[in-house]
């Protein structure tokens, strides 16, 4: 890649904000298309504020992507225990956790121009790194998530 990852990520995220504005609803809609069974979990954990929890988690997914680009060790620290906690305590399996990141990436990819192969490649690399990290945490789960393979990501417009 000719440009560093931070520059590419900032460009992508700025374009997303400029073109789409607040994408939290789009991210959640994409998430529920892939994981309709997660809706009940959001309703349960939202304690009557489901929409607010959905918006917060969509924002967190986008922030995670930027954080992973800027400082993977920091992202690993922040999310390493969170992913295990979500699985073991909240019964939110890693496929749902990764699925929200994938939904954010899906919306982000919709705004990347066809000639920006470097941005696409960078985000696919970030997604693979994060998915591998999520997979590595399964050994720390107290509660099995069933061990099914984590979902693949197939970006739009590629």
N, C-alpha and C positions, 0 to 999 in steps of 0.2 A: 504494500500500500504506500502510495506516494506521500500521503498526509498521515499525521499521527491519529490515533484512535480518538483522542479527546476532541480534536478539531472536527473530525467526521461526526462524532456523536452530537456535539453542540450544533453543528449545521443541521443535522437531521431533526433534532428536537426543536430547534428554532423554526424550521420550516413547518413542522407539525403544528406548532403553536400559531404560527402566522396563517396557515391555511385552514386549520380546523378549530382553533380556539380550545375551549374546554372539551376534551375528548373522553372524560370519565364515563359518560353514558355509552359512548361507542365501544369503549374497552369492555365494560360490563356486558353489553349486548353480545359482543363477540365471545366473551368468556362463557356466557350461558348457552350460546349455540353449541359450543364444544363440550360443556360440562353442565347440562341442565340439572343434574342431581346435586350440584353445589348450591343451588338457590335456597334450599331448605336450611342449609348450614348458615348462610348469610342471614336468613330470617331469624334463626335461633340465636346466633351470636350478636345480632344487631339490637336485640332487646328493645324492639319497637322503633329503632332508628336504622332500619335496614338500608335505606338510601344513603345515609351518611356513612355507614360502614362500607358500602360498595364504593362510594366516591373516594374514601380514604384509601382503600386497598388498591384501586386503580391508580391513584396518584403514587402510592408506594411502589407499585410495579414499575412505573416509569422512572421513578427515582432510583430504584434498584439497578435498572439498566445503565443509567448515567454513572451511578456509584461504582458499578462493576468496571466500567471503562476507566474511570478516574483512579480508582484504588481497589483493585480486586481483594487485597488482604482485608481492607476495611469492610467490604461487602461480605466477605466470608465470616468475619467476626459478627457482624450485625445479623446475618441470616442463618448462620450455622446453628445457633441455639434456637432461633425462631422456627425454623423448619421442623426441628425435632419436637419442639413444644407444640406446634400446630398439629403434628401427627399424633403425638402421645396423649396430649391433654384435651385438645379441641376436636380430635377426630377429623382433621383436615389432612387428607393424604398428600403426598408429594406431587402427585399428578395434578391436583387442584392448584397447589402452590405454583408449580411450573406453568400450569395452564393460564394463570392470570398474567404471568410474564409473556407467554405466547400471545395472549389476546392484545396486550399492549404493543407487542412487536407487529402483529397483524395490522393494526391501525397505523402504526408508524410506517410500515412498508408501503401502504397505500399512497403515501405522500412522497416517496423517494422516486425521482425521475428515472426513467429507463436507462439513461446514460450514466447513472451514478453507481457503477458496479463496485467501486471501492467502498461506498457506504453500505451497500447490500452485503458485501463480503464481510465487512467488519461486524455488522449486527449478527450475521449467521455464526461468526466465530464466537462472539459474546454469548449467544444463545447456547452453543455447544459447550462452552466452558462452564456456564451456569448449570446446564443440565447434568454435566459430569459431576459437578460439585454436589448437586441435589442427590444424585445416585450414590455418591460416596457417603452420604449421611445416613443412609438406610441401616448401616451396621450399628448406628447409635440409637435406633428406635427401640423403645421398650415394648411398644405395641406394633405388631407386624402390620404393614399396609397391604399385605397379600403378595407383594413381590412382582406384580405385573410390570412389564417394561413401561418406562415413562413414555409419554406420547412424543412422536416426532413433530417437528415444526415444518410446515409447508407454507412459505410466504406467498402472498398474492403477487401477481405481476412479475413472476420470474419464470 
